[in-house]
């Protein structure tokens, strides 16, 4: 199996875009991947297919009619591949939310191909510093926002927000129910010369508590007031 880091998502885009756009193709995609994992003597090939299946289970679930068959297949392979249990967990998780809007992000490809499953996104503060937030394929913006509030010791979460800074005058509001990787993909598709980034900032100044929290003052309150 390859351990090199991928440079492009062109191949996975071609594979997954049709199934994202047309849900009726998702069962067929799962069937084809299962077929290639059945009695395949080429170890390198099966490794690659398992990686694709791992990516697929992070994007969308199969139909209800096919779900039991899919879970049974993964259960039957639990003793032969470490990917089986991971894919089964991800497939079940996919039933609890909507489908992703974009194919796998380059970060996901790097994770599965290198075996380093620690994935992060950068979130910036008004003072232009940034922090890394741990994410998974189905992490939503709400999860990142809650982690940011917890790590900073924010008590009034309603006074803060996570926005998309596109380099223009006004930042773009984001739906907290959106998937982080979908937002990151949208950022790469932006037709602009400016670099887009996620920004955690103050939304309201109701109970600012200036002087009571050094971290929030340093990273958010003072820089945002001066901007």
Secondary structure, 3 states (H helix, E strand, C coil): CCCCCCCCCHHHHHHHHHHHHCHHHHHHHHHHHHHHCCCCCCHHHHHHHHHHHHHHHCCCCCCHHHHHHHHHHHHHCCCCCHHHHHHHHHHHHHCCCCCCCCCCCHHHHHHHHHCCCCEEEEEEECCCCEEEEEECCCCEHHHHHHHHHHHHCCCCHHHEEEEEECCCCCCEECCCCCEHHHHHHHHHHCCCCCCCEEEEEECCCCCCCCCCCHHHHHHHHHHHHHC
